[in-house]
Amino acid sequence: MINLLPRWVWSGAWALAFIAGIVNVVGFLGFEHQGITHLSGSTSLFGAALGHFDMFACIKLFGGIFAFVLGTAISGFLIEDSTLKIGGHYSVVLLLESLLLACAVPCMQHNSVFGYYSAACACGLQNAMATTYSGSVVRTTHVSGMFTDLGIAIGHVLRGRRVDARRLRLCVIVISGFIFGGFVGTLLFNKINYAALYFPALLTGVTAIAYQLLSLRNKRLSFRS
């Protein structure tokens, strides 16, 4: 499946991982020091809250999980197939992500849990979009799978087996994007606090507009031909 993806998708995977890295580090440095872009930690904390019979924490954590899943459901509804093609609803998904990230800022600044929910929903949108168009090859809001694939490849190399070089490059691309996003997000958070999320909101918004313009251009060219 990786061989079928156009080269520009690789750059897009890095950019989306970069965005997710910013969002997640803002969650760790700011709102209750909790990750936003994936659900492993939230699910574990939810189980711990159940074990402590802390219903307030259960409700809050379940809200974050629900918000992420809601984002994936919206993305799945808008993007109906797994074939990457210009003219899909990717621009709508990216624009929604941009708006949700922008809305998260004032909520977080006022210590509202809805800021966390808004950012989580945005990440669900992004991860489902990348998963859908890549046929479940690219996931951009967490890197556990990428590190797993990287480790498997290292093991295969040690046994003298061939590895998929393109898959390895994809792992490095996504991991490096996520790490660099964390680096940039930390610098931004130290300077402007939660307003750091305006930066990934701007990136996704500009990308949505650019993609829509490209889609319209392709439609005009197809009509003329």
C-alpha positions, 0 to 999 in steps of 0.5 A: 500500500505504501508504494501506491501513495504519491510522494507528496503524501509523505510530506503531508504525513510529516506535516500532520505529525508535526501538528500533532506533536505541537498539540500533544506537548501543549496538553502535557505542559498545560492542561492537567499535564495530559496527552491529547492526540491519542487515547492510551493514557486517557484510557488507562487513567479512566480505568484507574478512576474507575478503580478509585470510584472517582466518578468526576474523573471518570466523566471527564476522561470519558468525555475526552475519549468520546470527543476523540472518537467523535472526531474519527466518526465525523472524518469517516462520515466525510471521507467515504473511501480509502482512495486518495484523490484530489476532490475528496472532503479532506479540506473540510476535515482540515478546516474543522480541525483548524476551527476546533484547535482555535476554539480550544485556546480560549477554553483552556485559557479559562481552565475549561475541560471543553478545551481539552475535548475540542483539541481531542476531537480535532486530533480524532479528525486528523488521525482518521483522515490520514488512516483512511486515505492511506489504507491504515498505513499512516497514523499521524497523532501517535507514534507507537506503531511507527516505533514498533515497525522500526523495531521489527525492521531492526530485528529483521536486519539482524536476522539478515532478512530484507526490509521494506525501505519505504516503510522505514522511511515513513516511520522516520518521517512520522517520528521526526515530525512528531518530535519536532512538533513537540520541540516547536510546541514547547518553545511556543508554549513557553512564550505564549502559553495555550495560544501556541495552539493557534499555530497548528490551527493556522497551518491546518486552515491554510492547508484546507484552503490550498487543497480546496483551491487545488481541487477547484483547479483540477475540476476546471481542467477536467471540464475543459478537457 
